[in-house]
Amino acid sequence: MKKLKNIILIIVGLIVVYYAYDYFKTSSTPVVSEEAKATKETFEKSLREKKNANDYNLEETIRIVHGLENAKEYVNSSSEYLQYLSKQDYSKVAPDVIEAKKKLIPLLNKLQKAEKRLEDSSNLWETFSVVSNIMADEGSTIALKASLSGGLDPSMATELISGSKKLFNMVAENNKINDDLKNIISDVEEDYLKYSIEFYPIYLKYMKEWDKVCLIRDNAYLSIHQGNINSALISLDRSLEINETDSESLIMKAFCHLYKYQNSYDKNPENLRHSNLETAKSLIDRYLNLYPDRSAPALLLLGSYHFLKGNESKAINFYNQSSVEYPKQANLLLDMLNSYKQRSYLRKTAEGMYIVELYKSMMQGFGFFSPNFQKSLIAYNEGDYEESKEEIIRHFFRRGNQGIYDFLISDMNHFEAYLPESFNMIFEEKSFFNLIAETTMFSSDKLNIKIENNSDININNVRVFLCVHFTDMYKSDYEVFKVENTINTIPAYSTADFGDLEIDFNLYGKQKSLDEDIVTARAIILTDDLIAWVDEKDFKIIKAKEAYKNNTDLETVNRYLSKQNLNDSQLKYEIVNNSIIEINEKYIGTDEIKLFIPRKIINFNPIFSINELNTVEGLKPDRVKLNGSYVELTFLKNIPEDKKIDFYINTEKFIINWEFEFTNDNKFINSDFKYM
């Protein structure tokens, strides 16, 4: 279907091109547009300034190559694309790449002349973009194949030419297109094929160099993940030998030296520890000198440098500056992501996912590289949980405004793991909110998104990010979609409809279906003063059932309860002595058992059941709501003759089993309370 859609676009565009054909035929002396002249001058100026063929930066060359391809999707005409080409900085780009890109100018100039003669020229550019993108994909595939096999051989060049001809012939052989139009097809094909044949061998040459850097740097990332910092430094030095100005290697090498300083108090003499600190500072300064327009991650490390030196106020100043720069520099910092997209296989393994996550965390400012995380950690260690909490909220507010949501789930987990008390303070009522994500009746590519509020509070200015785990993804991998609608208020005991969200996602060349390919959907809600998970009811139950696999001892329970200033005896007393039971026996239909459990239990995100949750007999409440000092549970269950209830409070960390009897006047007796 996708190929058919592309062919249709090509046909439509070529019909438009037909009306410009006479102009193409009769123009014996091509008229060069101002945009084409400016682009040519930009290219030639860069070439004149080159000292020799080796006067280039490998990283910048790859960044520009992928950036120019990517830009076709974001402009609307050849005029706009020529303007984009003319405004780029090619001073660090390899000269043969610039020479190859110059070959595009006559073709773009030709398309531009046609655009000026047409009232609606959008189809013309869309057609060119589709054709060139298909050719670029084909060229990249052949380049990768050549890289893996040791070089480009004549059969691969033939394959590129054959693929091009096949693409254009599919249109040319269509009986609905006349002979003149077929001539134009041939004209466009020949121009673009000439460019492709010259460009892709050059592209391969630099991609082979870049692949070497990536392979070595990937090894460094994995060594960092395993805590082997010395091994990481060896790999980073090798990477910098190949490309001495590689930005990622400079940043990660500085990070490693800061890590070694912080974690070697008892292992190394003071002069060696100090050497690590100053080496990190030297690398940070070098990076800032080379990449002032991509300074955010280096400013964060500079903040950490000053913090380790004992200057907290100076550290916070640099963290604040980094926070300001990340949103401004988001697009520049992520330019190299196109190179990571070329290596889509990284998403197929846990190790590959870690490499991508570490890269993105540096470039987007999350995880360790979040300035707000660093400031939150400082406040947390000083016991200021309120300020720590506020920094967490500021972090996610900044990420939301950057419009980049990759690894949002692992980012949430990072804060929850390192700053649990601060994180849990943000939204104690979160377990009383439910996500409802359902396919729409009239569209197979849309999900209707609702948030159900079973609490007694209102939340305001609510934004939702839907996190979807598709088939073929690694177990912790999710794709994040921002729900467009923001809702002013979700009142207590209400359900808010955020409207339909279109899901268009392709993984490893396969379009994902909402009906067949969604494994799990989760949501993150963000307001002015809170950030929290909101899950579907079934997902919460699955997570709660996992606790039955563990035999949790009382010491572990108390370690967890202590974070809420409780112990096992205090929580038991609170539940047994302050809970309330109400019985509604019915002559017709099922009886109702109402339990009112003290509100304090909400800190543990509980799921309630009569009988064990992970058994067939496990009965979930028909209604759950937060109501003042209590959690109000309504079970539809006939009253047992012995008036015994086997009640469970299920959390991810521990399970409470409370077996009790009740009297005719609704009093608890013969209570047996235990932790599992």
KOLNULUM-402647 format. One record per residue: residue in one letter; x, y, z of N, C-alpha, C, O in turn. Coordinates in steps of 0.2 Angstrom, whole numbers, plus 5000, padded with zeros to 4 digits. Layout:
<rs>
AXYZXYZXYZXYZ/...
</rs>
This chain:
<rs>
M500449945000500050005000500450065000500350114997/K501050065004501450125005501750134998501850194996/K502050084994502350094988501850124983502050164979/L501250094983500650124979500550194980500450234975/K500550214986500450284988500950324985500850384982/N501650304985502150344983502150344975502250404972/I501850294972501850294965501250344963501350384958/I500750344966500150394965500450464965500250504961/L500850474971501150544972501550564966501550624963/I501950514964502350524958501950544952502150594948/I501450504951501050514945500750584945500750624940/V500450604951500150674951500650724950500450774946/G501250714953501750774952501950774945502050834943/L502050714942502350724935501750754930501950774925/I501150744932500650774927500750854928500650884923/V500950874934501050944935501650964931501651014928/V502150924931502750934928502650944920503050984917/Y502150904918502050904911501950974908502150994903/Y501551014912501351084910501951134910501951184907/A502551114913503151144913503651124907504151154906/Y503451074904503851034899504051074894504651084892/D503651114891503751154885504251204887504751224883/Y504251234893504751284895505451244896505951284894/F505451184898506051154899506351144892506951154891/K505951124887506151104880506451164876506951164873/T506151224877506251284873506751324876507051374873/S506951314882507451354886508151334884508451284887/S508451364878509151334876509651364881510151324882/T509551424884510051444889509751444896509251484897/P509851404900509551394907509651464910510151494911/V509051484913509051544917509151524925508751484927/V509651544928509851524934509551574939509651634939/S509151544944508851584949509351614954509851594955/E509051664958509451694963509651644968510151644971/E509151604970509251554975509751504973510251484977/A509751484967510251434964510951464964511451434966/K510951534962511651564962511951574969512551564970/A511451584974511751594981511951524984512451524987/T511651474982511851404984512551384981512951364984/K512551404974513251384971513751424974514351404975/E513651494976514151534979514351504986514951504987/T513851484989514051454996514451394996514951384999/F514251354991514751294990515451304988515951284990/E515451354983516151374980516551404985517151404985/K516251454989516651484994516951434999517551445001/S516551385001516751335006517351295002517851285006/L517351284996517851244992518451284992519051264993/R518351354990518951394990519351404996519951404996/E519051395002519351405009519651335011519951335016/K519551285007519851215009520551215008520751235003/K520951195013521651195012521851135008522351135003/N521551075009521651015005521050965006520650985009/A521150905003520650865003520450835010519950805011/N520950845014520850815021520650865026520550855032/D520450925023520250985028519450975029519051005026/Y519250935034518550925035518550885042519050865045/N517950895045517750865051517250805050516750815047/L517450745051517050685050516350695052515850685049/E516250715059515550715062515150765058514550755057/E515450825057515050885053514850855046514350875044/T515350825043515150795036514550755036514050755032/I514550705041513950655042513350695044512850685041/R513450745048512850785051512550815045511950825044/I512950855041512650895035512350845030511850865028/V512650785029512350745024511650725026511250725022/H511650695032510950675034510450735035509850725034/G510750785037510350845038510050875032509450885032/L510350875026510150895020509550845017509150865014/E509650785018509150735016508550745020507950745018/N508650755027508050755031507650825030507050825031/A508050875028507650945027507150945021506750985021/K507150895017506750895011505950885014505550905011/E505950845020505250835022504950905026504350905027/Y505350955027505151005031505151075026504951125029/V505251065020505151125016504651115011504451055010/N504351165007503851155003503951164995503551154991/S504551184994504751194987505451194986505851194990/S505651194979506351194978506651254980507251254981/S506351314979506551374981506751374989507251394991/E506351344993506451345000507051295001507451315006/Y507051244997507651194999508351224996508851215000/L508351264991508951304989509151354994509751354996/Q508651384997508751435002509151395008509551425011/Y508851345010509051305015509851285014510251285018/L509951255008510651235006511151295007511651285009/S510851355005511351415004511551435011512051475012/K511151425016511251445023511651405028511751415033/Q511751345025512151295029512951315030513151345025/D513251295035513951305036514351245034514251185037/Y514651245028515051195025515751195026516151155023/S515951235031516751245032517051185035517651175034/K516651145038516951085041516751015037516950965039/V516451025031516250975027516750955022517050995019/A516850885021517250865016517150895009516650895007/P517750915005517650944999517250904994516950934990/D517450834993517050794988516350794989515950784985/V516150794996515450794997515050864994514550854991/I515450914995515150984993515150974985514651004982/E515650954982515650944975515050904972514750924967/A514950844976514350804974513750844974513250834970/K513650874980513050914981512850964976512350984975/K513450994973513351044968512951024962512651064959/K513050954961512650924955511950934956511550924951/L511650944962510950954963510651014960510051024959/I511151064960510851134959510551144952509951174952/P510751114946510451124940509751094940509251124937/L509651034943509051004944508551044948507951054946/L508751064953508351104958508151174954507551194955/N508651204951508451264947507951254941507451294940/K507951194938507451174933506751164937506251194934/L506751134942506151124946505851194948505251204948/Q506251234950506051304953505751344947505251374948/K506051334941505751374935505051354934504551394933/A504951284935504251254934503751284939503151294938/E504051284945503651304951503351374950502751394952/K503751424947503551494946503051494941502651544941/R502951444936502451454931501751424933501251424930/L501751384939501151354941500851384947501151414951/E500151384947499851414953499951374959499951404964/D499851314958499951264964500551214962500451174959/S501151234965501751194964501851144969502451114969/S501451134974501651094980501751014978502150984980/N501250994973501350924970502050914967502250854967/L502250964964502950954960503450944965503850894965/W503550984971504050964976503950904980504350864981/E503250884981503150824985503350764980503650714983/T503250774974503450714969504250704970504450654970/F504550764969505350754969505550734976506050694976/S505250754981505450724988505350654988505750614991/V504750624986504650554986505150514982505450464985/V505250544976505750504972506450504975506750454976/S506650564978507350564980507450534987507950504988/N506850524991506850494997506950414996507350384999/I506550394991506650324989507350304987507650254988/M507550354982508250344980508750344986509250304986/A508650384991509150394996509150335000509650305003/D508550305002508450245005508850185002509150145005/E508750184995509050134991509850144991510150094992/G510050204991510750214991511050204998511650174998/S510650215003510950205010510950125011511450105014/T510450095009510450015009511049985006511449945009/I511250015000511749984996512450004999512949964999/A512450065002513050085006513250045012513750025013/L512650025015512749985021512949915019513449885022/K512649885014512849825011513649825009514049775010/A513849875006514549885004514949885010515549855010/S514749925015515149935021515249865024515849845027/L514749825025514749755028515249705024515549665026/S515249715017515549675013516249695011516649655008/G516449755013517149775012517249825007517849845006/G516749845003516849894998516249894993515949844993/L516249944989515749954984516049914977516549934975/D515649864975515849834969515449854963514849884964/P515549834957515149854951514449834951514049864949/S514349774954513649744955513249794959512649794958/M513549824964513149864968512949934965512349954966/A513449954961513250014957512750004952512250044951/T512749944949512249924944511549914948511049934945/E511549884954510949884958510649944959510049954959/L511050004960510750064961510450094955509850124955/I510750084949510550104943509850064941509350094939/S509850004942509349964941508749984945508149984943/G508849994952508250014956507950074954507350084954/S508450124952508150194949507750184943507150204943/K507950144938507550134932506950094934506350114931/K506950044938506350014940505750064943505250054941/L506050104947505550154950505250194945504650204945/F505650224940505350274935504950234930504450264927/N505150174929504850134924504150114926503650114922/M504050104933503350094935502850144934502250134933/V503150204933502750264931502650274924502150284921/A503250264920503250274913502850224909502650234904/E502750164912502350114909501650114910501250084907/N501450164914500750174915500450204909500650254906/N499850174907499550194900499150264901499050294896/K499050284907498750344908499250404906498950464906/I499850394906500350454905500550454897500750394895/N500550514894500650514887501450514886501850514890/D501650514879502350504878502750564880503350554882/D502450624879502850684881503050684889503550704891/L502550664892502650654900503150604901503550614906/K503150554897503650504899504350524897504850504900/N504450574892505050604891505350644897505950644898/I504850674900505050714906505250674911505750684915/I504850614912505150564917505850544916506250544921/S505950534910506650514908507150564910507650554912/D506950634908507350684909507550694917508150704919/V507050694921507150694928507550634931507950644935/E507450574928507750514930508550524929508950514933/E508650544923509350554921509750604925510350584927/D509450654927509750704931509950684938510450684940/Y509450654941509450624947509950564948510350554953/L509950524943510350464943511050484942511550454946/K511250534938511950554938512150584944512750564947/Y511750624948511950644955512050584959512550584963/S511550534959511650484964512250434963512550414968/I512450424956512950384955513650414957514050384959/E513650484957514250514960514250524967514750514970/F513650534970513650544977513750484982514050484987/Y513350434980513350374985514050344986514150314992/P514450334981515150304983515550354988515850334992/I515450414987515750464992515450454999515750455004/Y514750454999514350445005514650375009514750375015/L514750325005515050265007515650275011515850245016/K516150315007516850325010516750355017517150325021/Y516350405018516350435025515950395030516050395036/M515450355027515050315032515550255034515450235040/K515950235030516450185033516850205039516950175044/E517150265038517450305043517050315049517250295055/W516450335048515950355053515750285057515750285063/D515650235053515550165057516050145061515950115067/K516650155060517250135064517150175071517250145076/V517050245070516950285076516350255080516450255086/C515850245077515250225081515350155084515150145090/L515650115081515850045084516250055090516050025095/I516750095090517150105096516850145101516850125107/R516450195099516050235104515550195107515350205113/D515150145103514650105106514950065112514650055117/N515550035111515849995116516050035122515950015128/A516150105121516250145127515650155131515550145137/Y515050165127514450175131514250105135513950115140/L514350055132514149985135514649975141514449955146/S515249995141515749995147515450035152515550015158/I515250095151514950145156514350115159514250115165/H513950085155513350045158513549995163513149985167/Q514049955161514349905166514749925171514949885176/G514849995172515250025177516050015176516350025181/N516249995170516949985168517150055165517250055159/I517350105169517550165167518250165163518350205158/N518650125166519350125163519350095156519650125151/S518850045155518750015148518450065143518650075138/A517950105146517650155142518150215140518150235134/L518650235144519150285143519550255137519750295133/I519750195137520150165132519850175125520150195120/S519150155125518750155119518650235116518750245110/L518550275121518450345119519150375116519150415112/D519650355119520350375116520450355109520650395105/R520250295108520250265101519850305096520050315091/S519250315099518750355095519050425093518950445087/L519350455098519650525097520250525092520450575089/E520550465092521150455087520950465080521250485076/I520350435079520050435072519750495070519850525065/N519350525075519050595074519150635080518750625085/E519650675080519950705086519450755089519450775095/T518950775085518450825088517750795089517250835089/D517750735089517050695090516750725096516950715102/S516150755095515850785101515550735106515650755112/E515250685104515050635109515650605113515550595120/S516150595110516750565114517050615119517250595124/L517050675117517350725121516850735128517150735133/I516250735126515750735132515850675137515850685143/M515850615134515850555138516450545141516550515147/K517050565138517650565141517750605148517950585153/A517450665147517350715153516950685158517150685164/F516450655156515950625161516350565165516250565171/C516750525161517050475164517550495169517650465175/H517950555168518450575173518150605179518350605184/L517550635178517150665184516950605188516950605194/Y516750555185516450495188517050465192516950445198/K517650455189518250425193518450475199518650445204/Y518350535198518550575204518050565209518250565215/Q517450565208516950555213516950485216516750485222/N517150435213517050365215517750335217517850275217/S518250375219518850345220519250375227519850385227/Y518850395231519050425238519550385241520050405243/D519450315241519850275245520350235241520650185244/K520350245234520650195230521350235227521750195225/N521250295226521850335223522050395227521750425231/P522750405227522950465230522650525228522450535222/E522650585232522350645231522550675224522150705220/N523250675223523450705217523250675210523050705205/L523050605211522850565205522050585204521850595198/R521750585210521050605209520950675207520550695202/H521350725209521350795206521450795199521250835195/S521950755197522050745189521450735185521350765180/N521050685188520450665184519950725184519650745179/L519950765189519550825189519750875184519350905180/E520350895184520650945179520650915172520550955167/T520750855171520650825164519950835162519850855156/A519450825166518750835164518650905162518350925157/K518950955166518851025165519151045158518851085154/S519751015156520051035150519651005144519551045139/L519350945145518950915139518250965139518050975133/I517950985144517351025144517551085140517151115136/D518051125142518251185139518451175131518251215127/R518751115130518851105122518151095119518151125113/Y517751055122517051055118516751115117516451135112/L516751155123516351225122516651265117516351305114/N517351265116517651305111517451275104517451315099/L517451215103517251185097516551185095516351205089/Y516051185100515351175099514951225103514551205107/P515051295103514751335107513951335106513551355110/D513751315100513051315098512751255101512151245100/R513151205104512851145106513151135113513351075115/S513051185117513451185124513051155130513351145135/A512451145129512051125135512351065139512351065145/P512551005136512750945140513450965143513550945149/A513851005140514451025143514351075149514751075154/L513851115148513751165154513551125160513651145165/L513151065159512951025164513550995167513550995174/L514050965163514650935166515050995170515350975175/L515051055167515351105171515051125177515451135182/G514451115178514151125184514351065189514451085195/S514351005187514550955191515350955193515450945199/Y515750985188516450995190516451045196516851035201/H516051105196516151145201515851125208516051135213/F515251075207514951045213515551005217515551005223/L515850965213516350925215516950965218517350935223/K517051025216517551065219517351095225517751135229/G516651085227516451115233516051185232515951215237/N515951205226515651275225514951255222514851255216/E514451255227513751235225513451285222513051275217/S513551355224513151405220513451415213512951425209/K514051405212514251405205514051345201513851355195/A513951295204513751235201513051245198512851235193/I512551275203511851285201511851335196511351335192/N512251385196512251435190512351405183511951415179/F512851355183512951315177512351275175512151265169/Y512051235180511451195179510951235176510551215172/N510851295179510251345177510451365169509951365165/Q511051375168511251395161511051335156510851345151/S511251275158511151215154510351205153510151195147/S509951225158509251215157508951265152508551245148/V509251325152509051375147509251355140508851365135/E509851325139510151305133509851245130509751245123/Y509651195134509351135131508751145126508751115120/P508251185128507651195123507951225117507651215111/K508351275118508551315112508951275107508951285101/Q509351225110509851195105509551125104509951085101/A508951105105508751035104508851015097509050955096/N508651055092508751025085509451015083509550965080/L509851065085510551055083510850995087511250955084/L510750985093511050935097510850865094511250815094/L510250865092509950795089510050785082509850735079/D510450835079510650825071510950755070510750725065/M511350725074511650665073511250605074511450545073/L510650615077510150565078509950525071509850475071/N510050565065509950535059510450475058510250425055/S511050485060511550435060511350375064511450315062/Y510950385070510750325074510150295071510050235071/K509750335067509150305064509450255058509050205057/Q509950275055510250225050510450155053510350105049/R510550155059510650095063510050075067510150065073/S509550065063508950045067508949975071508549965075/Y509449935069509549875073509649885080509549835084/L509849945082510049955089509449945094509449935100/R508849955091508249945095508049875096507549865100/K508449835093508249765094508549725100508349665101/T508949755103509349725109509349775115509249835114/A509349745121509449795127510049835127510049895129/E510549805124511249845124511149905119511349955120/G510849885113510749935108510349995111510450055109/M509749975114509350025117509750075122509550135123/Y510150045126510550085131510950135127511050195129/I511250115122511650155118511250215115511450275116/V510650205113510250255110510050305116510050365115/E509850275121509650305127510150355130509950415132/L510750335131511250375133511450435129511550485131/Y511450415122511550475117510950525118511150585118/K510350505118509750545118509750585125509550645125/S509950555130509950585137510450645137510350695140/M511050635134511550695133511250745129511350805131/M510850735124510650785119510050815121509850865118/Q509650785125508950805127508950835134508450865136/G509450815138509450835145509050795149508650825153/F509050725149508650695154509150645157509750635156/G508850605162509250555166509850595170509650645173/F510450575170510950605173511050675170511250725174/F510950685164511150745160510550795161510550845157/S510050785165509550835167509850885172510050865177/P509850945170510050995175509651005181509851015187/N508950985180508450985186508550925190508550935196/F508750875187508950815191509550825196509550815202/Q510050865193510650875197510450925203510650915209/K510050975202509851025207509350985212509351005218/S508950945209508450905214508850865218508650855224/L509450835216509850785220510150825225510250805231/I510350885224510750925229510250945234510350935240/A509650965233509050975238508950915242508850925248/Y508850865238508650795241509150775247508950755252/N509850785245510350765250510350815256510650795261/E510150875255510050915260509450915264509350955269/G509050865262508350855266507850905264507250905267/D507950935259507450985256506950955251507050965245/Y506550905253506150865249505650905244505550895239/E505450965247504951005244505251035238505051035232/E505851065239506251095233506451045228506451055222/S506650985231506850925226506250915222506350895216/K505650905225505050895221504950945216504750925210/E505051005217504851065212505351055206505151075201/E505951035208506451025202506250975197506350975191/I505950915200505750865196505150885191505150875185/I504750925194504150955190504451005185504251005179/R504951045187505251085182505551045176505551065170/H505850995178506250955173505650925167505850935161/F505150895170504650875165504250925161504050915156/F504250985164503951045161504351065155504151075150/R505051065156505451085151505451035145505451055140/R505450965147505450915142504850925138504850915132/G504250935141503650945137503650995132503450995127/N503951055134504051115130504551105124504451135119/Q505051055126505551045120505251005115505451005109/G504650975116504250935111504650865109504450845104/I505050845113505450785112505250735118505450755124/Y505050675117504750635122505050565122504850525126/D505650555119505950495119506150475126506350515130/F506050405128506250375134505950415140506250415145/L505350435139505050475145504950425150504950445156/I504750365149504650315154505250295158505250305164/S505850285155506450275159506650335163506950335168/D506550395160506650455163506250465170506550485175/M505650445169505250445175505550395181505550405186/N505750335178505950285182506650305186506750295192/H507050345182507650375185507550415191507850415196/F507050465190506850505196506650465202506750485207/E506150415200505850375205506350335209506350325215/A506850315206507350275209507850315213508050295219/Y508050375211508550405215508250455220508550475224/L507650475218507350525223506650505225506150545224/P506550445228505950415229505450455233504850465232/E505750485239505250525243505050585240504450605240/S505450625236505250685232504750665227504250705226/F504950615223504450595218503750575220503250595217/N503750535226503050515228502650575231502050565232/M503050625233502650685236502250715230501750755232/I502450705224502150745219501450735218501050785217/F501150675218500450655217500250595220500350535217/E500150595227499950535231499350505228499250445229/E498850545225498250515223498250475216497750465213/K498850475213498950445206498550385205498350365199/S498550335210498250265208497550275207497250225206/F497250325209496550335208496350365201495750385200/F496750375197496650395190496750335185497250305186/N496350325181496450275176496450295169496150345167/L496850265165496850275158496350235154496350175156/I496050265149495550225145495750245138495650295135/A496050195134496350205127495950145123496150095124/E495550175119495150125115495150145107495150205106/T495150095103495150115096494450145094493950125097/T494450185089493850225088493450185083493650135079/M492750195083492350155079492450165071492350115067/F492650225069492650235062493350245059493450265053/S493850235063494550245061494950185064494950185070/S495350155060495750095062496450125065496850085067/D496650185064497250215065497250265071497650305072/K496650265075496550315080496350285086495950235087/L496650315092496450295099496050345102496250405102/N495550335105495150385109495450375116495550325119/I495650435119496050445125495550475130495350535129/K495450435136495050465142495450455148495850405149/I495450505153495650495159495150495164494750545165/E495050445168494550435173494850455180495350425182/N494550505184494750525190494250495196493650515196/N494550455200494150425205494350455212494250425217/S494650505212494950545218494450595220493950615216/D494650625225494150685228494550755226494350805230/I495050755222495350815220495250835213495050785209/N495250895211495250925204496050925202496450945206/I496150915196496850935193496750975187496250975183/N497151025186497051075181497651075176498151055177/N497451105170497951115164498351045163498951045164/V497950995161498150935160498350915153497950915149/R499050895153499250865146499450795147499550765153/V499350755142499450685142499950665137499850685131/F500350615139500850585134500650505134500750475139/L500450485128500350415128500950375126501350385121/C501150325130501750285129501450215127501150175131/V501650195121501450125118501950085117502450095114/H501850025119502349965118502049925113501549885114/F502449915107502149885101502549815101503049805104/T502249765097502549705096503149715093503249765089/D503649675094504349675091504849725094505349725093/M504549755099504949805103505249765109505049715111/Y505849795111506149765117505749785123505349835123/K505749745128505249745133505149815137504549825139/S505649855137505649915141505549975136505650035138/D505449955129505450015124504750035123504349995122/Y504650095123503950125121504050185116504550215116/E503550195112503550255108503050295111502450285113/V503250365112502850415115502550455110502850485106/F501850465111501450515107501150565112500850555117/K501250635110500850685114500150695111500050695105/V499750685116498950695115498850775114499050815118/E498650795108498550865106498150905111498350965113/N497650875113497150925117497450925124497650875127/T497450985127497550995134496851015137496451055135/I496750985143496050995146496151045152496651035157/N495751095153495851145158495751115165496151125169/T495251075166495151045173494850975172494350965168/I495050925176494750865177494450865184494850855189/P493850875185493550875192493550805195493650755192/A493450805202493450745206492850705203492350725201/Y492950635203492450585201492150605194491550595193/S492550615189492350625183492850595178493350575180/T492650595171493050565166493150615161492650645158/A493750635159493950685154494050645147494450605147/D493750675142493850645135494350695132494250745130/F494950665130495550705127495450705119495850725116/G494950665117494850665109495250605106495550565110/D495250605100495650545096496350565095496550625093/L496750515095497450525094497650475088497550415088/E497950505083498150465077498850435078499250465080/I498850365077499450335078499750305072499450265068/D500250335070500650315063501350295065501750345066/F501450235066502150205068502350155064502050105063/N502950155062503350105058503950075061504350115064/L503950015062504549985066504849925061504549885059/Y505549935060505849895055505549885049505549825046/G505249935046504949935039504249905040503949895034/K503949895045503249865046502849915049502949935055/Q502249935046501749975049501349945055501149885054/K501349975060501049945066500249955066500050015065/S499949905068499149905068498949915075499249885080/L498449955076498249975083497849905086497949895092/D497549875082497149815084497549755086497449715090/E498149745082498549685083499149695086499449645088/D499449755086500149765088500249805094500849815096/I499749825098499849865104499849815110499349775111/V500449805113500549765119500249795125499849765129/T500549855126500349895132500349965130500649995126/A499850005134499750075133499750105140499450085144/R500250155141500250185148500250265146500350285140/A500050305151500050375150500450405156500450385161/I500750465154501050515159500650575158500550605153/I500350595164500050665164500450715167500850705172/L500450775164500850825167500450895167500050905163/T500450925173500050985175500651035177501251025177/D500351095179500851145182501151125188501751145189/D500851075192501151055198501250985200501350965205/L501150945194501250875196501450835189501250855184/I501750775190501950735185501750665187501950645193/A501450615184501250555186501050505181500850525175/W501150435183500950385178500150385179499850395184/V499850365173499150345174499050285169499250285163/D498850225172498850165169498150135168497750155172/E498050095163497450055162497350015168497849985171/K496749995170496549955176496949885175497249865180/D496849855169497149795168497949795170498249745172/F498249845167499049845168499149855176499649825178/K498749895180498949895187498849825190499249815195/I498349795188498249725191498849675190499049645194/I499049685183499649635181500249655186500549615188/K500349725187500949745191500849715198501349695201/A500249725201500149705208500249635209500449605214/K500049595204500049515204500849495205500949445207/E501249535202501949515202502249515209502749475210/A501949545214502149545221502049475224502449455228/Y501649435221501449365223502049315222502149265225/K502549335217503049295216503649305221504049265221/N503549355225504149365230503849345237503249355239/N504349325241504149315248504549365252505049365254/T504149415253504349475256504449475264503949455267/D505049475267505049475274504949545277504849595274/L504849535284504649595288505149655287504949715287/E505749635287506349685287506249725280506349785281/T506149695275506049725268505449775268505449825266/V504849745271504249785272504449845276504249905274/N504749845281504949905286505349945282505350015283/R505849925278506249965275505950015270506050075269/Y505449985267504950015262504550065266504450125264/L504250045271503750085275504050145278503750195279/S504750135280505050185283505150255279505150305281/K505150245272505150305268504550345269504450405266/Q503950315271503350355273503250365280502750375283/N503850365284503850375291503350325295503050345299/L503350265293502950215296503350145297503850145295/N503050105301503350035302502749985302502150005301/D502849925302502349875301501749875306501249865305/S501949895312501449895318501049955317500449945318/Q501350015315500950075314500450065309499850085310/L500650035303500150025298499649975299499049995298/K499849925303499349875305498749905309498149895309/Y499049945314498549985319498050025315497450025316/E498350065310497950115307497450075303496850105303/I497550025300497049985296496549955300495949955299/V496749915305496349865309495849915313495249895314/N496149965316495750005321495350065318494850085321/N495550085312495250145309494850125303494450175300/S494750065301494350045295493650035297493550025303/I493250045292492450035293492149995288492449985282/I491749955290491349905286490649925286490349935291/E490249925280489549925279489349875275489549855270/I488749845277488449785274487749805271487349835275/N487649795265486949805262486749735259486849725253/E486349705263486049645261485449655257484949695259/K485349625251484849635246484449575245484649515245/Y483749585245483349525244483349505237483249445235/I483449545232483549535225484249555223484349615224/G484549515219485249535217485749525222485649485227/T486349545220486949535224487049585230486949645229/D487249555236487449605241487949645240488349635235/E488049705244488549745244488949745250488649745256/I489649745249490049745255490449815254490849815249/K490449865259490849925258491349925263491249915269/L491949935261492549945266492750015265492850045260/F492950045271493250115271493950105274493950095280/I494450115270495150105273495450165273495350215269/P495850185279496150245280496550265274496950235271/R496550335273496850365267497550355266497850355261/K497850345272498650345272498850285267499450285265/I498450235266498650175262498850205255499150165251/I498550255252498650275245499350285243499550285237/N499850305248500550315247500850255243501350255240/F500550195244500850135241500450105235500650055233/N500050155232499750135225499450065226499550025222/P498950055230498649995231498149975226497750015223/I498049905225497549875222497249825227497549785230/F496549825227496149795233495849735230495649735224/S495749685234495349625232495149585238495449585243/I494549545237494349495241494649425239494449415233/N495049395243495349335240496049355237496049415234/E496449305236497049325232496949355225496549325221/L497249405223497149435217497349395211497049395206/N497849355212498149305207497749245206498049195203/T497149235209496849175209496149185205495949245205/V495849135203495149135200494649165204494249205202/E494749155211494249175216494349255218493949285221/G494949275215495049345217494549395214494449395208/L494249435219493649475217493949555218494149575223/K493949585212494049655213493449705215492949685213/P493549755218492949805219492649825213492949845208/D491949835214491549865208491749935207491749965202/R491849965213491950035213492450055218492550025224/V492950105216493450125221493450205220493550225215/K493450235226493550305225493850335232493750305237/L494250385231494550415237494050475239493750515236/N493850465246493350505249493550535256493450495261/G493850595256494050625262494550585265495150575263/S494450555272494950525276495050445274495450415277/Y494650425269494550355267494650335260494450385256/V494850275259494750245252494150205253494050165257/E493650225248492950185249492950135243492950145237/L492850075246492850015241492149985241491849975247/T491849965236491249935235491249865232491449865226/F491149805235491249745232490549715231490049715236/L490349695226489749655224489849585226490049545222/K489649565232489749495234489249475239489049515244/N488949415239488449395244488749385250489349355251/I488449405256488749395262488849325264488349285264/P489449305266489649235268489249215274489149255279/E489049155275488649135281489049145287488849165292/D489749125287490149135293490349205294490749225298/K490149255289490349325289491149335290491349375293/K491449295286492249295286492449325279492149305274/I492849375279493149405273493949395273494249415278/D494149375267494849365266495049425262495049425256/F495349475265495449545261496149555260496549535264/Y496349585254497049595252497149665250496749695246/I497649695252497949755249498549735245499049725248/N498549745239499049725235499449785232499249835229/T500149785233500549835231501149805227501249745227/E501549845223502049815220502649785224503049745223/K502649815230503249805235503049745240503449705242/F502449745242502249695247501449685247501149725243/I501249635250500449625251500249615258500649595262/I499649645259499349635266498749595265498349605261/N498749545270498249495270497849505277498149495282/W497249535276496849545282496249505282495749515279/E496249445286495649405287495249425293495549435299/F494649435292494249465298493549435298493249415292/E493149435303492449425304492149485306492449535308/F491449495304491149555306490449535310490149475308/T490249575314489649555318489049585314489049625309/N488449575317487849595314487749675314487449705310/D488149705319488149775319488849805316489049855318/N489049765312489649785308490249805312490549855311/K490449765316491049765320491549715318491349655317/F492249735318492749685316492949645322492949665327/I492949575321493149525326493649475323493649465317/N493949445328494449385325494849405320494849375314/S495149465320495549495315496249455315496649455320/D496449435309497149405307497449455302497249455296/F498049485304498349535299499049515298499449505303/K499249505292499949485290500249515284499849535279/Y500849525284501249545278501449485274501649435276/M501449495267501649445263502249465258502449435254/
</rs>
